[in-house]
Amino acid sequence: MNRKNFLSSIIPLGAVASGMLRGKDIIEESQAVSKVPLYLKSGDTIGICCTAGYISLEDTQPAINKLKEWGFKIRVGSTIGKRDFTFGGTDEERLNDFQQMLDNKMIKAIMCARGGYGAIRIIDSIDFSRFTNNPKWIIGFSDATVLHSHINSNYNIASLHSKMCNSFPADWSTAEPIQIDSIESIKKCLCGDKMTYTIAPNTNNKQGIAEGELIGGNLKTLETLSGSISEIKTAGKILFVEDTNEYLYSIDRMFWNLKRTNKLSKLKALIVGGFKTKNDDAGEEFGKTVEQIVLEKVKEYNYPVCFDFPVGHQKNNFALKCGVKHTLTVNSTQCTLTET
């Protein structure tokens, strides 16, 4: 999305043990809006660790510098710089690093250093019992969708869908304004600003107004979680989705999964973020756009649908508070998502 079409990026308005969930821990879809962790203040500590792919300390340094500039202290996890093939350390090392930060009361937020793949390999072994008593912000996107969905569905605790360390530019003087704005949105969310995002309309949008808890993330990851204890619960909520490097037929299949598992039928609204697609092979063209794929699946429902929202594997990937109530307004002149 062009920066000029992003009309108003940010307007501040002010237990598990050994992978087994106890019955009382499971959150029903009808329950109230999620518990929101304490917002951060200057001097609070943010931990950085690898829950998925490998990243070097050098590549995390731009994020560390910026977070410190914002007034936060940083705890660099033991997995930063560790490597086990594609992963940021072995499953055990990533689990232990994340668990220690989760249990440490001095750490007020945890930022996943990067995405890739790997959180699903450790999610069933994470003990969230201390976290549920003292919630903290879990930050990230892409593979971190595993954490967002699992935490929201099982513990009803808010989390932050946003860029991670590998998205912070090494040279801020050459960074595009929209990239800087999206990174600054992380600070605003963590510090408690109520967020409003306003974008230009897409002609394929379905107009309307809806209020509900905002949830979502990477579509492929959500499909992977389907049928598991970590699957997303969508009834009465505003769902946002994004993806990258997928064929159109694969996106179609993923939306069929949402529809056939009744994840679309009880929504309050649907937000479609960035979708970078692979080119169809010659002679194997799918014949539908992302917009056509989505509208086919939701044509029987009356809720609003917003396309081209600035979230996803792109520079204009703005921070969103999962598990927090928002109002989505879609009309002929603009689309506005406002934290309520």
N, C-alpha and C positions, 0 to 999 in steps of 0.2 A: 504494500500500500504506500502510495505517495505521501510524504509528510504533509503536503498541502491539503490532502484529504482527511488528515487526522485533525479534526477541528479543535479539539481541546483534550490534550493528552491526560492531564491530571489536574483536578481541581480540589484541593484540600478543603473539607468542610469542618472543619474544626481541627483383666490382666491375663497377660499371656505368659505361660511357662512351658518350655520345650515345644512351642508351637501349638499348644492346645488352648482354645478359648473357652472360658467358663460361660455358661448360659447367661448369667447376669451381665456379662460384658457386651453381649451382642445388642446393637442398637436397632430398634425397629424403625421402619421408614416413617412412621407416623409421629415420631418424637419431635420435640421442639428443636429450634436452631442450635447449632453446635456451640460448645463452650469455646470461648476465645482465649488463647494464652495471653499473658500479660504483655503489653507493648513494651518496647525497649526504650531505655533512656541512655544518655551519654555515660560511658564507663562500663556498660553491660558487656558481657562476653559472648561472642559468636564463635561456635566451633565449626571447623571445616574438615570434612572427611570424605572418603571415597566409599560410596555404597554400590558403585557399579564400575565404570571404566577407569583406566589408569590416567593419571595426570602428574606432571612433575611439579616440584616446588616452584620452579621458575615460572611455569605457566599459571600458577595460582597467585603469583606475587601482585599483578595488577589489581586483582580483587582484594587481596589483603591490604594493599596500600589505600584503596578507596574506602574500604570499611573502616580503617583506622582514621582516615580523614573525616569520616562521618561521626567520629567520637567513640567508636566501639573498640573493645579489646578483642584480640583474636587468639583462639586456641587451635593450632595446626595439628590435625590428627596424625596418628602414626602411619596411616595408609597413604598419606601424600608422599609421592615419590616411590612407593612400593609398587612392584609389578609382578603379576602372575599371568603371563601371556596378555590377553586383552584387559584383564581386570586390575583394579587398584589394590592388589594384594589378594591372598587366598580368601575363600568364603569365610573361613574362621577369623582371619585378620580383619576383614571388612565388618563382620558382625561384631567383633569385640570392640573395635574402634567406635562404631556407631553406638553400641550399647553403653560404653563408658560415658560418652557425651550425653546420651539420653538420661542417664542416671545422675549425672553431675549437676547439682542444684545451682552451681555458679555459672553454668552455661545456659543462657537464656534463649538461644536459637541455634539451629544446626543447618548450615548450608551444604548441600551436596556439591562436591567440587565439580563434577561433570556427570553427564548421562552415559549413554552407551547401552550397556546391558549388565545386569547383575543383581539388582535389588530383589527380584523374585526368588533368587537362590538363597536368600537369607531371611526373608520376611517372616517365615513360620517359626524361626528360632529367636526372634527378637522378643524380649520381655518388656511389655509396655506398662507393667503394673505401677512403677514409680512415675512414669510419664503421665498416667491418667490422674494421679494425685497432684502433680506439679507440671502441667502442660507447658510446652515451649514451642516456638515456631519451627517447623520443618520446612526448609526452603529448597525449591528446585523444580524442574519440569522434565519432560521426556520420560526417561526411565523412572524418575522420581514419582511418576504417576502411580506406581505401585504403592508407595508410601501414602500419598494423598488419599487414594481410594480406600486402602486398608484402614487408615486412621479414621477417616470420616465414617465409613460403614460400620466399624466395630466399636469405636470409642466416642464418636460424636464430638470430635475436637477439630477446630479450624487449623488450617495450614496455609502456606504461601506458595502458590504456583508462580515461578519467576525464573529469570535467567540465573545461571550458575557461574562459577569462577571462570570457566573457559570462554565465557561470553564477554568478559571485561576486556576492553582494548588495552594493548601495551602502550600505545601512544594516544592519549586523549586529545591531543591537538589535531589529529587527523580523523577522529571519530565523527560519524555523521550525527547531527543534532537529534534525530529520532532515536538513535542508539543510546545516546547520553540520557535522553528523557526516559527511556524505558528502564535503564539502570537506576536512575534517580527514583523511579517509582518504587523500587524495593525499599529504599530508606523510608519513603513516605508511608508505605504500608506497615513496616516494622515499628515505626514511631507512632502509629495510631491515627494518621490522617484518614478521614473517610474519603474514599476515592470515587471520582466520576470520570468516565471516559466517553467521549462523544466522537462519532465518526460519520463520514458521508454515507448516504444510503447506496445499497446495491439494488438494481432493478428487480432482482429475484427475491428480495426480502418479502416476508409475510408480516404485515403490519399488526400492531397490537401493543398492549401493556401487560406486563406480568411481574409478580413479585415472588421471590422464593430464595431458598438457600442455593448459592452458587457452587457447583461441583464440576469436575471434569478433568481433562488432560489429554494425553496422547491416545488417539483412537486405537491404534494397534495394540497398545498396552492394555487398554480397557477390554479389548476383545480377548486378550490372553488371560485376563483375570476372570472372565465370564464363567460362572458355575463354581467358583471357589469362594472361600470365606472372605476374600479380599474384593469381591466384585462390587461394582458401584451400585448404589441404591438411588434411583432417580425420581421416585414418586413425589410430586409436589415441589420439584426443584428446577432450577435453571441449569441446563447442561451445556458446557462448552467443550469442543473437541478440536483437535489439530493433528496434522501428521506431515510426514515428509518422505520423499524417496519411495513412493508406492505407485504401482500401476492403478489406473482408474478402475479396472475390474476388481482389484483388491480392496479399494475404497468402497466399491459397491457391496462387496461381500461383508465388509465390516459393518456397514450400515444395515444390511440385512440381519446381521447378528444382533444389533441393537433392537431392531424391530421385532424379531422373532423371540427374543428374550424379554419382551415387554418393557424395554428400557425407554421407549419413545412414547408409549401410549398415555402415560400419566404425568408427563412433563408439564411444567408451567411455561417453559420457553426453551429454544435451542439456539446456541451461538456457535457459528462455524468460523473457526480461525483460519490460519494459514494452512494451505495444502499444496505442497510442492510435489508434483507428479512426475513419474518416469514417462518417457515417450513410448507410446504403444509400438510393438513390433509391426513391421510391414505385413499387411494382410491379416493382422489380429487386432485391428482397431476396435475399441470398445463402443464408441459412438455416443457417449453421454459425457457431459461436463460434470464437475463436482456439484454444481448447483442443481442440475437435473437429477443427479443421483439422490441428493438429499430430499428434494421436493417430492420425488416419487414415493419416498418412505414416509413422509409426514403429511401427505395430501389429505388424509382423512381427519387430521387433527386441526384444531382451531387456534393453537397458541402461536405467538410471534416467533419468527425465525430471522436471525441476523447473519448475513454473510460478510466476509472480509474483516472480521474483528482482529485487532492487532495483538494476536497471541500465537505462539508457535515457534518453529525452527526458522527464525528470521530476525532481522535487526529490531523491528518494531514488535518486540515481545514484552508486553507490559505485565506488571505484577498483578495477580488476582488472588483475593482471599477466599480460598476454598472453605466451605462450611459457614460462610457469613451471608446474611440476607442481603439481596440486591433487588433493585427494580430495573427491568429492561423495558425501554420505550422505543418502539420501531414505528416511524411514520415516513411520510414521503420526502421529508427534508433532511432527516438525520436519524441516527440510532444512538441512544444514550444508555449506558449501564452505570447505575448509581448505587453505591453502598448505602443501606438504610439502617 
